[in-house]
Structures are given as C-alpha cells and as structure tokens.
Amino acid sequence: MARTTSADGRGGTDVVGRLSQMSNRTNLMVIDATLAALPKTGQSYAEAAAEIRDLSRRMMQAAQDFQATVEPVPAA
C-alpha cells in the first residue's frame, strides 16, 4: 500500500490527528446513543458496555492501521 506525504513533509500526521478526533467524537456519540436506547432495547448496561468496548477496540485498531499506512517511511 502506498504511503502519503503532505506538501509540508509531515506525512499524514495532520490527517491522523483529524481522524483521531473524529473517532473520539464518534465513540462519544455511540455511547450516548446506546445509553439512550437501553430502555427501548431491553439490553442491560453490561451488555451495552461490552458492545461499546468492542466498537472502541475496532475503531482504535482501524486508526492504528491507517496511521501505519500514512506515516512517513524512515530514511534508510
């Protein structure tokens, strides 16, 4: 997979930072929506927490995978 470099030579660090912020906001929205829906779904807090943890782990892994893709390649 190709690596990207921004015009200022920082690689994808600005993109990674923005994606990290979006991921954090998304996690908060998911937590809020899940907790608001609990009375309607009949799910327990423990079940909802397990789903939220799983989603957070997957999002973190995706962010790490993306970061590894866009980080500048070290000079040889």
C-alpha positions in Angstrom: 0.0 0.0 0.0 1.4 3.4 -0.9 2.3 5.9 1.8 1.3 9.5 1.5 3.2 12.7 2.3 1.6 16.1 2.7 3.0 19.2 1.0 4.8 20.3 4.2 6.6 16.9 4.5 4.8 15.9 7.7 3.3 12.8 6.2 -0.2 12.0 7.2 0.1 13.2 10.7 -2.5 16.0 10.3 -4.9 13.5 8.7 -4.3 11.0 11.5 -4.9 13.7 14.1 -8.2 14.7 12.5 -9.3 11.1 12.2 -8.4 10.5 15.8 -10.6 13.5 16.8 -13.4 12.1 14.6 -13.0 8.7 16.2 -13.2 10.1 19.7 -16.4 12.1 18.8 -17.9 9.1 17.2 -17.2 7.0 20.3 -18.9 9.6 22.5 -21.9 9.7 20.2 -22.2 5.9 20.1 -22.0 5.8 23.9 -24.7 8.4 24.2 -27.0 6.8 21.7 -26.5 3.3 23.2 -27.3 4.5 26.7 -30.4 6.5 25.5 -31.7 3.3 23.7 -31.2 0.9 26.6 -34.8 1.2 27.9 -36.2 0.5 24.5 -33.9 -2.4 23.6 -34.1 -4.3 26.9 -30.3 -4.5 26.9 -28.5 -4.4 30.2 -25.8 -1.8 30.9 -23.2 -4.6 31.0 -24.3 -5.8 27.5 -24.2 -2.2 26.2 -20.8 -1.6 27.7 -19.4 -4.8 26.1 -20.7 -3.6 22.7 -19.2 -0.2 23.2 -15.8 -1.6 24.3 -15.8 -3.9 21.2 -16.6 -0.9 18.9 -13.9 1.2 20.6 -11.3 -1.5 20.1 -12.2 -1.9 16.4 -12.1 1.8 15.8 -8.7 2.1 17.6 -7.3 -0.8 15.5 -8.6 0.9 12.3 -7.0 4.2 13.3 -3.7 2.5 14.1 -3.8 0.6 10.8 -4.4 3.9 9.0 -1.7 5.7 10.9 0.8 3.0 9.9 -0.2 3.5 6.3 0.3 7.3 6.2 3.3 7.7 8.5 6.4 8.8 6.6 8.8 6.0 5.7 12.1 6.3 7.7 15.1 7.3 5.7 17.5 4.4 5.0 
